[in-house]
Amino acid sequence: MATILYAEDDDAMRKFFEKALEKAGHQVISCSDGERALRALKFADGAFDMLLTDIMMPGLDGIELAKQAEVLSPGIKIMFITGFAAVAMSDAKASETTVLSKPVHLRQLVAEVDRLIAA
């Protein structure tokens, strides 16, 4: 299975999705904001298969995090999850990437993660 870096500022949602992804067999490192996730990317030296990130976060948002992830870890798979899908779709980067809208069912999240990892 995949090693996933998950950035989400909502504590309850982050813990809920983290447990679901781990139950599906993935290793998940979760961070409460974009800055922490960026530090994890720099420290991991390419160890992550996927970045799952909220788009709207204080400080470093998910779109900027994804841009930096592609530089630090070429080939990393990126998926956005957000309550603001209309905003996400207006950004060129997000429109080329899988974007899940909150609320999202756990089965849908796991299925989309597995699909993207397999691609």
Rosetta blueprint (number, residue, H / E / L):
1 M L
2 A L
3 T E
4 I E
5 L E
6 Y E
7 A E
8 E L
9 D L
10 D L
11 D H
12 A H
13 M H
14 R H
15 K H
16 F H
17 F H
18 E H
19 K H
20 A H
21 L H
22 E H
23 K H
24 A L
25 G L
26 H L
27 Q E
28 V E
29 I E
30 S E
31 C E
32 S L
33 D L
34 G H
35 E H
36 R H
37 A H
38 L H
39 R H
40 A H
41 L H
42 K H
43 F H
44 A H
45 D L
46 G L
47 A L
48 F L
49 D L
50 M E
51 L E
52 L E
53 T E
54 D E
55 I L
56 M L
57 M L
58 P L
59 G L
60 L L
61 D L
62 G H
63 I H
64 E H
65 L H
66 A H
67 K H
68 Q H
69 A H
70 E H
71 V H
72 L H
73 S L
74 P L
75 G L
76 I L
77 K E
78 I E
79 M E
80 F E
81 I E
82 T E
83 G L
84 F L
85 A H
86 A H
87 V H
88 A H
89 M H
90 S H
91 D L
92 A H
93 K H
94 A H
95 S H
96 E L
97 T L
98 T E
99 V E
100 L E
101 S E
102 K L
103 P L
104 V L
105 H L
106 L H
107 R H
108 Q H
109 L H
110 V H
111 A H
112 E H
113 V H
114 D H
115 R H
116 L H
117 I H
118 A H
119 A L
